[in-house]
Amino acid sequence: MLKKIFLSPFVAPVAFLVLWIGFMKGCFLYAPKEGVLSLTEDGAVIDAVAKMGYILLVAMLLVLADDFKDKLKVWGIYLFFAIGCFLRESGIQHHLSQTDTTPFKSRFFLNPNNLMSEKIIFGTVLFLILVAVLYLAIKYTKHLVVSFFKMDAVTWSIATLCTVGVAAKIVDRYPSNYRKAHGNVALSDNLYAFLQIVEESAEMFLPYLAILILWQHHLKIKE
């Protein structure tokens, strides 16, 4: 029965929506006196839950390594992304450069005050990430499109993961884009706080969705 539930194409989107809405409700009902924004700070509940998720994701990849025949490519890329996401969630990007706290953003490379050696290093890292993403896209896009319409559980979970990730980034950029489009007028404090909680809490669930995908894949290949 549990296996049937896990291999349902609707388990990821439904589980995410139920848990996310429940978490959001809890944030606004039981937020500390300093407000809901305090929940997004380093070391607060969202940060702690997200970090634990990436630790569990790395552990799951190590436990289920035998599920991937091509370890040097596919499994290695997944492990690279999982470790990279954990390090990013831990704020390592703010400690990599001597002159800037955003080494993986375009303004870092456009800033003439930043060291050329650092630009080369971080540019290489970004290039490797791009190559890895393109490799996975070329390898799996056709399969994902076909299997999506066949109601494949793993594909639907991947679609849920990607949708949540993209939506979170859109919400993350909205306050800045709104300010630029409205003559440097910022959003109201309440709306800004709401959007921050939406974005941070949605991203918090990404590693857990990835863990679900790995487990679904494991169940499928063991059928």
Phi and psi restraints in degrees (value plus and minus 20) as a CYANA .aco file:
   2 LEU   PHI     -83.9   -43.9
   2 LEU   PSI     -59.5   -19.5
   3 LYS   PHI     -82.9   -42.9
   3 LYS   PSI     -60.4   -20.4
   4 LYS   PHI     -83.2   -43.2
   4 LYS   PSI     -59.1   -19.1
   5 ILE   PHI     -85.7   -45.7
   5 ILE   PSI     -66.5   -26.5
   6 PHE   PHI     -82.7   -42.7
   6 PHE   PSI     -50.2   -10.2
   7 LEU   PHI    -115.5   -75.5
   7 LEU   PSI      -4.8    35.2
   8 SER   PHI    -101.5   -61.5
   8 SER   PSI     118.7   158.7
   9 PRO   PHI     -86.3   -46.3
   9 PRO   PSI     -35.7     4.3
  10 PHE   PHI    -115.6   -75.6
  10 PHE   PSI     -24.8    15.2
  11 VAL   PHI     -84.6   -44.6
  11 VAL   PSI     -61.4   -21.4
  12 ALA   PHI     -88.7   -48.7
  12 ALA   PSI     -73.6   -33.6
  13 PRO   PHI     -82.3   -42.3
  13 PRO   PSI     -59.6   -19.6
  14 VAL   PHI     -89.0   -49.0
  14 VAL   PSI     -65.6   -25.6
  15 ALA   PHI     -82.0   -42.0
  15 ALA   PSI     -62.7   -22.7
  16 PHE   PHI     -81.3   -41.3
  16 PHE   PSI     -69.9   -29.9
  17 LEU   PHI     -81.5   -41.5
  17 LEU   PSI     -63.5   -23.5
  18 VAL   PHI     -83.9   -43.9
  18 VAL   PSI     -68.8   -28.8
  19 LEU   PHI     -89.2   -49.2
  19 LEU   PSI     -60.5   -20.5
  20 TRP   PHI     -86.9   -46.9
  20 TRP   PSI     -66.7   -26.7
  21 ILE   PHI     -82.8   -42.8
  21 ILE   PSI     -60.3   -20.3
  22 GLY   PHI     -83.0   -43.0
  22 GLY   PSI     -61.3   -21.3
  23 PHE   PHI     -86.1   -46.1
  23 PHE   PSI     -63.7   -23.7
  24 MET   PHI     -79.8   -39.8
  24 MET   PSI     -63.7   -23.7
  25 LYS   PHI     -80.7   -40.7
  25 LYS   PSI     -63.2   -23.2
  26 GLY   PHI     -83.4   -43.4
  26 GLY   PSI     -58.0   -18.0
  27 CYS   PHI     -79.5   -39.5
  27 CYS   PSI     -64.4   -24.4
  28 PHE   PHI    -102.4   -62.4
  28 PHE   PSI     -43.4    -3.4
  29 LEU   PHI    -102.3   -62.3
  29 LEU   PSI     -55.6   -15.6
  30 TYR   PHI    -142.3  -102.3
  30 TYR   PSI       7.2    47.2
  31 ALA   PHI     -83.7   -43.7
  31 ALA   PSI     124.6   164.6
  32 PRO   PHI     -83.9   -43.9
  32 PRO   PSI     148.1   188.1
  33 LYS   PHI     -79.6   -39.6
  33 LYS   PSI     -52.3   -12.3
  34 GLU   PHI     -94.4   -54.4
  34 GLU   PSI     -24.0    16.0
  35 GLY   PHI      85.9   125.9
  35 GLY   PSI     148.1   188.1
  36 VAL   PHI     -87.0   -47.0
  36 VAL   PSI     -45.6    -5.6
  37 LEU   PHI     -81.5   -41.5
  37 LEU   PSI     -47.3    -7.3
  38 SER   PHI     -84.7   -44.7
  38 SER   PSI     -41.7    -1.7
  39 LEU   PHI     -91.6   -51.6
  39 LEU   PSI     -37.8     2.2
  40 THR   PHI    -114.6   -74.6
  40 THR   PSI     -23.0    17.0
  41 GLU   PHI     -92.1   -52.1
  41 GLU   PSI     139.1   179.1
  42 ASP   PHI     -79.2   -39.2
  42 ASP   PSI     110.8   150.8
  43 GLY   PHI      69.1   109.1
  43 GLY   PSI     -30.9     9.1
  44 ALA   PHI     -98.7   -58.7
  44 ALA   PSI    -198.0  -158.0
  45 VAL   PHI     -80.7   -40.7
  45 VAL   PSI     -63.8   -23.8
  46 ILE   PHI     -84.9   -44.9
  46 ILE   PSI     -64.1   -24.1
  47 ASP   PHI     -81.8   -41.8
  47 ASP   PSI     -63.5   -23.5
  48 ALA   PHI     -86.6   -46.6
  48 ALA   PSI     -62.9   -22.9
  49 VAL   PHI     -86.2   -46.2
  49 VAL   PSI     -59.6   -19.6
  50 ALA   PHI     -84.9   -44.9
  50 ALA   PSI     -65.6   -25.6
  51 LYS   PHI     -81.0   -41.0
  51 LYS   PSI     -63.2   -23.2
  52 MET   PHI     -81.8   -41.8
  52 MET   PSI     -57.6   -17.6
  53 GLY   PHI     -80.7   -40.7
  53 GLY   PSI     -63.1   -23.1
  54 TYR   PHI     -91.7   -51.7
  54 TYR   PSI     -52.0   -12.0
  55 ILE   PHI     -83.8   -43.8
  55 ILE   PSI     -65.2   -25.2
  56 LEU   PHI     -84.8   -44.8
  56 LEU   PSI     -54.9   -14.9
  57 LEU   PHI     -85.4   -45.4
  57 LEU   PSI     -64.8   -24.8
  58 VAL   PHI     -80.9   -40.9
  58 VAL   PSI     -63.4   -23.4
  59 ALA   PHI     -82.4   -42.4
  59 ALA   PSI     -61.7   -21.7
  60 MET   PHI     -83.4   -43.4
  60 MET   PSI     -60.7   -20.7
  61 LEU   PHI     -82.3   -42.3
  61 LEU   PSI     -58.8   -18.8
  62 LEU   PHI     -89.2   -49.2
  62 LEU   PSI     -60.5   -20.5
  63 VAL   PHI     -86.9   -46.9
  63 VAL   PSI     -59.5   -19.5
  64 LEU   PHI    -119.7   -79.7
  64 LEU   PSI       3.4    43.4
  65 ALA   PHI     -78.5   -38.5
  65 ALA   PSI     -54.0   -14.0
  66 ASP   PHI     -89.7   -49.7
  66 ASP   PSI     -31.0     9.0
  67 ASP   PHI     -94.0   -54.0
  67 ASP   PSI     -31.8     8.2
  68 PHE   PHI    -135.3   -95.3
  68 PHE   PSI      94.8   134.8
  69 LYS   PHI     -91.8   -51.8
  69 LYS   PSI     -55.0   -15.0
  70 ASP   PHI    -117.3   -77.3
  70 ASP   PSI      51.9    91.9
  71 LYS   PHI     -86.2   -46.2
  71 LYS   PSI     -54.9   -14.9
  72 LEU   PHI     -90.8   -50.8
  72 LEU   PSI     -37.7     2.3
  73 LYS   PHI    -133.0   -93.0
  73 LYS   PSI    -101.7   -61.7
  74 VAL   PHI     -80.3   -40.3
  74 VAL   PSI     -76.5   -36.5
  75 TRP   PHI     -82.2   -42.2
  75 TRP   PSI     -60.2   -20.2
  76 GLY   PHI     -84.0   -44.0
  76 GLY   PSI     -58.0   -18.0
  77 ILE   PHI     -85.6   -45.6
  77 ILE   PSI     -63.9   -23.9
  78 TYR   PHI     -81.4   -41.4
  78 TYR   PSI     -62.7   -22.7
  79 LEU   PHI     -85.6   -45.6
  79 LEU   PSI     -59.8   -19.8
  80 PHE   PHI     -80.4   -40.4
  80 PHE   PSI     -65.6   -25.6
  81 PHE   PHI     -85.3   -45.3
  81 PHE   PSI     -61.9   -21.9
  82 ALA   PHI     -83.7   -43.7
  82 ALA   PSI     -65.0   -25.0
  83 ILE   PHI     -87.3   -47.3
  83 ILE   PSI     -61.2   -21.2
  84 GLY   PHI     -81.2   -41.2
  84 GLY   PSI     -62.0   -22.0
  85 CYS   PHI     -85.3   -45.3
  85 CYS   PSI     -58.8   -18.8
  86 PHE   PHI     -82.9   -42.9
  86 PHE   PSI     -64.3   -24.3
  87 LEU   PHI     -84.8   -44.8
  87 LEU   PSI     -59.5   -19.5
  88 ARG   PHI     -84.7   -44.7
  88 ARG   PSI     -63.1   -23.1
  89 GLU   PHI     -83.3   -43.3
  89 GLU   PSI     -48.4    -8.4
  90 SER   PHI    -102.8   -62.8
  90 SER   PSI     -24.1    15.9
  91 GLY   PHI      64.6   104.6
  91 GLY   PSI       2.7    42.7
  92 ILE   PHI     -83.3   -43.3
  92 ILE   PSI     -47.0    -7.0
  93 GLN   PHI     -82.7   -42.7
  93 GLN   PSI     -41.5    -1.5
  94 HIS   PHI    -104.5   -64.5
  94 HIS   PSI     -22.3    17.7
  95 HIS   PHI    -144.2  -104.2
  95 HIS   PSI      -9.4    30.6
  96 LEU   PHI    -110.6   -70.6
  96 LEU   PSI     -51.6   -11.6
  97 SER   PHI    -125.9   -85.9
  97 SER   PSI     127.5   167.5
  98 GLN   PHI     -97.9   -57.9
  98 GLN   PSI     -40.9    -0.9
  99 THR   PHI    -140.9  -100.9
  99 THR   PSI     -30.7     9.3
 100 ASP   PHI    -166.1  -126.1
 100 ASP   PSI     131.1   171.1
 101 THR   PHI    -123.4   -83.4
 101 THR   PSI     -13.6    26.4
 102 THR   PHI    -150.8  -110.8
 102 THR   PSI      44.1    84.1
 103 PRO   PHI     -89.6   -49.6
 103 PRO   PSI     -30.1     9.9
 104 PHE   PHI    -131.8   -91.8
 104 PHE   PSI       4.5    44.5
 105 LYS   PHI    -138.5   -98.5
 105 LYS   PSI     136.3   176.3
 106 SER   PHI     -79.1   -39.1
 106 SER   PSI     -55.3   -15.3
 107 ARG   PHI     -86.6   -46.6
 107 ARG   PSI     -41.7    -1.7
 108 PHE   PHI     -86.2   -46.2
 108 PHE   PSI     -64.0   -24.0
 109 PHE   PHI     -95.0   -55.0
 109 PHE   PSI     -44.0    -4.0
 110 LEU   PHI    -107.5   -67.5
 110 LEU   PSI     -33.1     6.9
 111 ASN   PHI     -99.5   -59.5
 111 ASN   PSI      95.3   135.3
 112 PRO   PHI     -87.7   -47.7
 112 PRO   PSI     -34.8     5.2
 113 ASN   PHI    -101.0   -61.0
 113 ASN   PSI     -33.5     6.5
 114 ASN   PHI    -102.7   -62.7
 114 ASN   PSI     126.3   166.3
 115 LEU   PHI     -85.5   -45.5
 115 LEU   PSI     117.0   157.0
 116 MET   PHI     -83.1   -43.1
 116 MET   PSI     -56.7   -16.7
 117 SER   PHI     -81.4   -41.4
 117 SER   PSI     -58.9   -18.9
 118 GLU   PHI     -89.8   -49.8
 118 GLU   PSI     -57.9   -17.9
 119 LYS   PHI     -82.0   -42.0
 119 LYS   PSI     -59.1   -19.1
 120 ILE   PHI     -86.2   -46.2
 120 ILE   PSI     -64.2   -24.2
 121 ILE   PHI     -83.6   -43.6
 121 ILE   PSI     -71.7   -31.7
 122 PHE   PHI     -92.3   -52.3
 122 PHE   PSI     -49.8    -9.8
 123 GLY   PHI     -85.2   -45.2
 123 GLY   PSI     -58.6   -18.6
 124 THR   PHI     -84.0   -44.0
 124 THR   PSI     -61.6   -21.6
 125 VAL   PHI     -81.5   -41.5
 125 VAL   PSI     -65.5   -25.5
 126 LEU   PHI     -82.8   -42.8
 126 LEU   PSI     -58.1   -18.1
 127 PHE   PHI     -83.6   -43.6
 127 PHE   PSI     -62.2   -22.2
 128 LEU   PHI     -84.2   -44.2
 128 LEU   PSI     -59.0   -19.0
 129 ILE   PHI     -83.7   -43.7
 129 ILE   PSI     -63.0   -23.0
 130 LEU   PHI     -81.8   -41.8
 130 LEU   PSI     -63.8   -23.8
 131 VAL   PHI     -80.8   -40.8
 131 VAL   PSI     -63.4   -23.4
 132 ALA   PHI     -83.0   -43.0
 132 ALA   PSI     -63.3   -23.3
 133 VAL   PHI     -84.3   -44.3
 133 VAL   PSI     -64.1   -24.1
 134 LEU   PHI     -84.1   -44.1
 134 LEU   PSI     -58.6   -18.6
 135 TYR   PHI     -80.4   -40.4
 135 TYR   PSI     -66.8   -26.8
 136 LEU   PHI     -86.7   -46.7
 136 LEU   PSI     -58.9   -18.9
 137 ALA   PHI     -83.7   -43.7
 137 ALA   PSI     -65.8   -25.8
 138 ILE   PHI     -85.8   -45.8
 138 ILE   PSI     -58.0   -18.0
 139 LYS   PHI     -93.3   -53.3
 139 LYS   PSI     -55.3   -15.3
 140 TYR   PHI    -138.6   -98.6
 140 TYR   PSI     -30.4     9.6
 141 THR   PHI     -76.7   -36.7
 141 THR   PSI     -70.2   -30.2
 142 LYS   PHI     -79.4   -39.4
 142 LYS   PSI     -64.6   -24.6
 143 HIS   PHI     -82.7   -42.7
 143 HIS   PSI     -61.7   -21.7
 144 LEU   PHI     -85.8   -45.8
 144 LEU   PSI     -60.8   -20.8
 145 VAL   PHI     -84.1   -44.1
 145 VAL   PSI     -66.8   -26.8
 146 VAL   PHI     -86.0   -46.0
 146 VAL   PSI     -67.1   -27.1
 147 SER   PHI     -90.9   -50.9
 147 SER   PSI     -43.8    -3.8
 148 PHE   PHI     -80.8   -40.8
 148 PHE   PSI     -64.4   -24.4
 149 PHE   PHI     -97.5   -57.5
 149 PHE   PSI     -29.7    10.3
 150 LYS   PHI    -113.8   -73.8
 150 LYS   PSI     -11.3    28.7
 151 MET   PHI      41.0    81.0
 151 MET   PSI      19.9    59.9
 152 ASP   PHI     -93.1   -53.1
 152 ASP   PSI     109.8   149.8
 153 ALA   PHI     -83.2   -43.2
 153 ALA   PSI     -64.4   -24.4
 154 VAL   PHI     -82.5   -42.5
 154 VAL   PSI     -63.3   -23.3
 155 THR   PHI     -84.5   -44.5
 155 THR   PSI     -61.9   -21.9
 156 TRP   PHI     -85.5   -45.5
 156 TRP   PSI     -55.1   -15.1
 157 SER   PHI     -89.4   -49.4
 157 SER   PSI     -58.9   -18.9
 158 ILE   PHI     -83.3   -43.3
 158 ILE   PSI     -61.6   -21.6
 159 ALA   PHI     -82.2   -42.2
 159 ALA   PSI     -59.0   -19.0
 160 THR   PHI     -84.0   -44.0
 160 THR   PSI     -65.4   -25.4
 161 LEU   PHI     -78.6   -38.6
 161 LEU   PSI     -68.4   -28.4
 162 CYS   PHI     -85.9   -45.9
 162 CYS   PSI     -60.7   -20.7
 163 THR   PHI     -83.0   -43.0
 163 THR   PSI     -65.1   -25.1
 164 VAL   PHI     -83.2   -43.2
 164 VAL   PSI     -64.0   -24.0
 165 GLY   PHI     -82.8   -42.8
 165 GLY   PSI     -65.8   -25.8
 166 VAL   PHI     -86.4   -46.4
 166 VAL   PSI     -64.0   -24.0
 167 ALA   PHI     -81.5   -41.5
 167 ALA   PSI     -60.0   -20.0
 168 ALA   PHI     -83.0   -43.0
 168 ALA   PSI     -60.1   -20.1
 169 LYS   PHI     -87.9   -47.9
 169 LYS   PSI     -56.8   -16.8
 170 ILE   PHI     -83.7   -43.7
 170 ILE   PSI     -64.2   -24.2
 171 VAL   PHI     -84.7   -44.7
 171 VAL   PSI     -58.2   -18.2
 172 ASP   PHI     -81.6   -41.6
 172 ASP   PSI     -58.5   -18.5
 173 ARG   PHI    -105.5   -65.5
 173 ARG   PSI     -33.9     6.1
 174 TYR   PHI     -80.0   -40.0
 174 TYR   PSI     -66.8   -26.8
 175 PRO   PHI     -77.2   -37.2
 175 PRO   PSI     -62.3   -22.3
 176 SER   PHI     -87.2   -47.2
 176 SER   PSI     -64.2   -24.2
 177 ASN   PHI     -84.9   -44.9
 177 ASN   PSI     -57.9   -17.9
 178 TYR   PHI     -83.5   -43.5
 178 TYR   PSI     -63.2   -23.2
 179 ARG   PHI     -83.1   -43.1
 179 ARG   PSI     -61.5   -21.5
 180 LYS   PHI     -86.9   -46.9
 180 LYS   PSI     -54.7   -14.7
 181 ALA   PHI    -102.4   -62.4
 181 ALA   PSI     -31.9     8.1
 182 HIS   PHI    -144.8  -104.8
 182 HIS   PSI      22.8    62.8
 183 GLY   PHI      39.4    79.4
 183 GLY   PSI      21.6    61.6
 184 ASN   PHI      47.4    87.4
 184 ASN   PSI       1.4    41.4
 185 VAL   PHI    -108.2   -68.2
 185 VAL   PSI     103.1   143.1
 186 ALA   PHI    -105.3   -65.3
 186 ALA   PSI     141.9   181.9
 187 LEU   PHI     -86.4   -46.4
 187 LEU   PSI     141.2   181.2
 188 SER   PHI     -84.6   -44.6
 188 SER   PSI     133.8   173.8
 189 ASP   PHI     -78.2   -38.2
 189 ASP   PSI     -61.2   -21.2
 190 ASN   PHI     -85.9   -45.9
 190 ASN   PSI     -63.3   -23.3
 191 LEU   PHI     -87.8   -47.8
 191 LEU   PSI     -60.2   -20.2
 192 TYR   PHI     -81.4   -41.4
 192 TYR   PSI     -65.0   -25.0
 193 ALA   PHI     -82.5   -42.5
 193 ALA   PSI     -61.0   -21.0
 194 PHE   PHI     -82.1   -42.1
 194 PHE   PSI     -66.2   -26.2
 195 LEU   PHI     -85.3   -45.3
 195 LEU   PSI     -56.3   -16.3
 196 GLN   PHI     -84.5   -44.5
 196 GLN   PSI     -61.8   -21.8
 197 ILE   PHI     -86.2   -46.2
 197 ILE   PSI     -60.9   -20.9
 198 VAL   PHI     -78.5   -38.5
 198 VAL   PSI     -69.0   -29.0
 199 GLU   PHI     -86.8   -46.8
 199 GLU   PSI     -69.7   -29.7
 200 GLU   PHI     -86.8   -46.8
 200 GLU   PSI     -60.9   -20.9
 201 SER   PHI     -90.3   -50.3
 201 SER   PSI     -56.0   -16.0
 202 ALA   PHI     -84.5   -44.5
 202 ALA   PSI     -66.3   -26.3
 203 GLU   PHI     -82.7   -42.7
 203 GLU   PSI     -49.5    -9.5
 204 MET   PHI     -79.0   -39.0
 204 MET   PSI     -51.1   -11.1
 205 PHE   PHI    -105.1   -65.1
 205 PHE   PSI     -29.5    10.5
 206 LEU   PHI     -77.7   -37.7
 206 LEU   PSI     -68.3   -28.3
 207 PRO   PHI     -83.8   -43.8
 207 PRO   PSI     -51.0   -11.0
 208 TYR   PHI     -92.8   -52.8
 208 TYR   PSI     -54.2   -14.2
 209 LEU   PHI     -85.1   -45.1
 209 LEU   PSI     -59.3   -19.3
 210 ALA   PHI     -84.4   -44.4
 210 ALA   PSI     -58.1   -18.1
 211 ILE   PHI     -83.4   -43.4
 211 ILE   PSI     -62.5   -22.5
 212 LEU   PHI     -80.8   -40.8
 212 LEU   PSI     -61.3   -21.3
 213 ILE   PHI     -81.7   -41.7
 213 ILE   PSI     -64.6   -24.6
 214 LEU   PHI     -81.5   -41.5
 214 LEU   PSI     -60.2   -20.2
 215 TRP   PHI     -90.0   -50.0
 215 TRP   PSI     -59.4   -19.4
 216 GLN   PHI     -82.3   -42.3
 216 GLN   PSI     -63.2   -23.2
 217 HIS   PHI     -81.1   -41.1
 217 HIS   PSI     -60.8   -20.8
 218 HIS   PHI     -82.8   -42.8
 218 HIS   PSI     -64.6   -24.6
 219 LEU   PHI     -83.8   -43.8
 219 LEU   PSI     -57.7   -17.7
 220 LYS   PHI     -85.8   -45.8
 220 LYS   PSI     -65.6   -25.6
 221 ILE   PHI     -94.0   -54.0
 221 ILE   PSI     -33.3     6.7
 222 LYS   PHI    -113.3   -73.3
 222 LYS   PSI     -23.3    16.7
